[in-house]
Amino acid sequence: MSVSYRKIIHVGAGIPYDVIIERNSLDRCGELVKNLLPNAERALIISDSNVAPLYADRVKTSLESAGYAAFIHVFPAGEENKRLAAIEGMYAAMSAAQLSRTDFAVALGGGVTGDMCGFAAATYLRGIKFVQIPTTILAQNDSSVGGKTGIDLECGKNLVGSFHQPCLVLADANTLNTLPPRYITDGFGEIIKHGCIKSSELFELIEKHGTDVNMIEELTARSIEIKSGVVERDERESGERMLLNFGHTLGHAIEKCCNFTGFAHGEAVGIGMLMMTRASEAAGLTERGAADRIEAVLKKCGMPTACDFTYDEICEAAMLDKKRRGDSINIVLLRSIGESFVHKIKCADLTDFIRGGVKA
């Protein structure tokens, strides 16, 4: 990876902010935040039990060097802990740190941490600012950008949440060095998705380079540029932003079927993209060969391409998806690699639609 790579991507949301892709930005976070929030006095760093021992003290030191009183709150790692009980712990920590409406929280970790810290920040004192410092490929390329925050319920994923944009995102590729190999490959699920829905050029780069670490910052920048453009045009998911859910209807269902402990998020989304594309090819809605290319690129990135759950089990879980409207559900399909659209289907027909993909 290049040691000098630096790129700033401006996200022109209702409350605009920058994504800074730069090595060692984690250790400069105090200086970078101070430029944005000069009147803040206190900060709470929220991190999980895996990430906090690696980076929390460094972030705290940087914030304190910038003049902030900084505190750390650690919660148990894992999607299974993305629940209301953990949010209550964050509220208690914010209160103990005496955060005011001019202060801020810092989400230090992967997508679970960002979603939860963002939701806590959106609702504590009816809303305080927060900074995203994503430490996984998945979070740097997707969940840290766009302002979606939330938690899981027993009956489904991300069913409680809020739109709350960060005030700054710092993507430091050095933090990826401590990721287990599985979470390097898992992170490519969302990069592949962005290529599928909006950029055949990005998809072709992944086909060529796979998970080559020397390409990760360039791939991250291209991926974030795609997502930020969509967010700017449709911040509240009333139209185009629904395309970002490609693979997620079935991916979330697969995660629920394994109680959020079997497949990582990017892995489940990858399987969901492949299943949905095989089905849409069989229905004549997608250019032939797209599913084979998706399967090949998933394998090149070391990701699974199948699960053991039945179509009935997956589709039953999918009925709790947020994209359901009455007796219909909006699913995202591809016309070809790089071009996507939203397709409305009757809930009762979803299982047969997906099952049809076996023949593709």
Secondary structure, 3 states (H helix, E strand, C coil): CCCCCEEEEEECCCCCEEEEEECCCHHHHHHHHHHHCCCCCEEEEEEECCCHHHHHHHHHHHHHHCCCEEEEEEECCCHHHCCHHHHHHHHHHHHHCCCCCCCEEEEEECHHHHHHHHHHHHHHHHCCEEEEEECCHHHHHHHCCCCEEEEEECCEEEEEEEECCCCEEEECHHHHHHCCHHHHHHHHHHHHHHHHHHCHHHHHHHHHHCCCHHHHHHHHHHHHHHHHHHHHHCCCCCCHHHHHHCCHHHHHHHHHHCCCCCCCHHHHHHHHHHHHHHHHHHCCCCCCCHHHHHHHHHHHCCCCCCCCCCHHHHHHHHCCCCCEECCEEEEEEEEECCEEEEEEEEHHHHHHHHHHHHHC
